C-alpha cells in the first residue's frame, strides 16, 4: 500500500493544559480520529498519530490567552511559558517527525524532550487518573 497520513497532535491528549480547553479538545479529537482510522485502514495508507510535547516556537504569544482573572491562572500561564522556553527547538521537532515518517509504520508516537517522549507516556500508563490530575494541578500551581 501507498500513502501516509500524519496527524500532529499533542501530549495534551494525556496531560491537558489548564485554560486551553479548545486546544486540548481539538488535539484529543484528532488523536481519536487517527485511532479510528487505524482500525479501519490497517494496511494502507500508513497512519501516524504524532503527539508532540512542548516545542520552542511563537505558539504561546500567538495563542489566545484569557485575561488573567486570579493568581492561579497567572501561575499556570507562567509555568506554560517556562516549559516552552525550556523545550526542544522547531528543528529538533522536525527531525523527530521525519524519523517517525521514515519508519513507515502506523502508530501513535511521542515527540519532544526525553521526558515528553518516554517518561510522560509511561507515567500515564502506570498511574491512576486521579494521581495524574493531582500531578497536573501541582505542576501548574492550580488552586
C-alpha positions as CSV (number, residue, x, y, z in Angstrom):
1,X,0.0,0.0,0.0
2,X,1.0,3.6,-0.6
3,X,0.5,6.8,1.2
4,X,0.9,8.2,4.7
5,X,-1.3,10.4,6.8
6,X,0.5,12.1,9.7
7,X,-1.7,14.0,12.2
8,X,0.3,16.3,14.5
9,X,-1.5,16.0,17.8
10,X,-0.2,16.8,21.3
11,X,0.8,15.4,24.6
12,X,-2.1,17.4,25.9
13,X,-4.2,14.4,24.9
14,X,-2.8,12.8,28.1
15,X,-1.9,15.8,30.1
16,X,-4.4,18.7,29.4
17,X,-3.1,22.2,29.7
18,X,-5.0,24.5,32.0
19,X,-7.1,27.3,30.5
20,X,-6.6,25.8,27.0
21,X,-9.9,23.9,26.7
22,X,-10.3,24.2,22.9
23,X,-6.7,23.2,22.2
24,X,-6.9,20.2,24.5
25,X,-10.3,19.1,23.0
26,X,-9.1,19.6,19.4
27,X,-5.9,17.6,19.8
28,X,-7.7,14.8,21.7
29,X,-10.3,14.7,18.9
30,X,-7.6,14.5,16.3
31,X,-5.9,11.6,18.1
32,X,-9.2,9.7,18.4
33,X,-9.9,10.3,14.7
34,X,-6.5,8.9,13.8
35,X,-7.0,5.9,16.1
36,X,-10.3,5.1,14.5
37,X,-8.8,5.4,11.0
38,X,-6.0,3.0,12.1
39,X,-8.7,0.4,12.9
40,X,-10.4,0.8,9.5
41,X,-7.3,1.1,7.3
42,X,-4.9,-1.4,8.7
43,X,-2.5,-1.6,5.7
44,X,-2.9,1.5,3.6
45,X,-2.4,4.3,4.0
46,X,0.0,4.4,6.9
47,X,-1.5,6.5,9.7
48,X,0.6,8.3,12.3
49,X,-0.7,10.0,15.5
50,X,2.3,12.1,16.4
51,X,1.8,13.6,19.9
52,X,4.3,16.3,20.3
53,X,5.4,17.7,23.6
54,X,6.4,21.3,24.1
55,X,8.3,23.0,21.2
56,X,10.0,26.4,21.4
57,X,8.0,28.5,18.9
58,X,5.9,31.6,19.0
59,X,2.9,29.5,19.8
60,X,2.4,30.9,23.3
61,X,2.4,34.5,22.2
62,X,0.1,33.7,19.3
63,X,-2.3,31.7,21.4
64,X,-5.5,33.4,22.7
65,X,-5.0,34.0,26.3
66,X,-7.8,34.7,28.6
67,X,-7.4,37.7,30.8
68,X,-5.7,36.7,34.0
69,X,-8.5,36.6,36.5
70,X,-6.7,35.2,39.5
71,X,-3.4,34.1,40.9
72,X,-4.0,30.5,39.9
73,X,-4.4,31.4,36.3
74,X,-1.4,33.6,36.3
75,X,0.8,30.9,37.9
76,X,-0.4,28.4,35.3
77,X,0.5,30.7,32.4
78,X,3.9,31.4,33.9
79,X,4.6,27.6,34.1
80,X,3.4,27.1,30.5
81,X,5.7,29.9,29.3
82,X,8.6,28.4,31.3
83,X,8.0,25.0,29.8
84,X,8.0,26.4,26.2
85,X,11.2,28.3,26.8
86,X,12.9,25.1,28.1
87,X,11.6,22.8,25.3
88,X,13.1,21.5,22.1
89,X,13.7,23.7,19.1
90,X,11.5,23.5,16.0
91,X,14.4,22.0,14.1
92,X,14.6,19.1,16.6
93,X,10.9,18.6,16.4
94,X,11.0,18.4,12.6
95,X,13.9,15.8,12.8
96,X,11.8,13.7,15.2
97,X,8.8,13.9,12.8
98,X,10.8,12.8,9.8
99,X,12.4,9.9,11.9
100,X,8.9,8.6,12.6
101,X,7.8,9.0,8.9
102,X,10.9,7.1,7.8
103,X,9.8,4.1,10.0
104,X,6.9,3.7,7.6
105,X,4.7,2.1,10.4
106,X,1.3,3.2,11.5
107,X,1.0,4.0,15.2
108,X,1.0,6.6,18.0
109,X,4.3,8.2,18.6
110,X,5.5,10.9,21.0
111,X,7.9,13.8,20.4
112,X,9.7,16.4,22.4
113,X,12.3,16.0,25.1
114,X,13.2,12.6,26.6
115,X,10.7,13.4,29.4
116,X,7.9,14.1,26.8
117,X,8.7,11.1,24.5
118,X,9.3,8.4,27.1
119,X,8.6,9.3,30.7
120,X,5.2,11.1,30.5
121,X,3.6,8.4,28.3
122,X,4.9,5.7,30.7
123,X,3.6,7.5,33.7
124,X,0.2,7.8,32.0
125,X,0.1,4.1,31.6
126,X,1.1,3.3,35.2
127,X,-0.6,5.9,37.4
128,X,-4.4,6.1,38.0
129,X,-6.1,9.2,36.5
130,X,-6.6,10.9,39.9
131,X,-2.9,10.8,40.5
132,X,-2.2,12.4,37.1
133,X,-4.8,15.1,37.8
134,X,-3.1,15.8,41.1
135,X,0.3,16.0,39.4
136,X,-1.1,18.4,36.7
137,X,-2.7,20.6,39.4
138,X,0.5,20.7,41.4
139,X,2.7,21.3,38.3
140,X,0.6,24.3,37.2
141,X,0.1,25.6,40.7
142,X,-3.7,25.4,40.4
143,X,-5.7,26.3,43.5
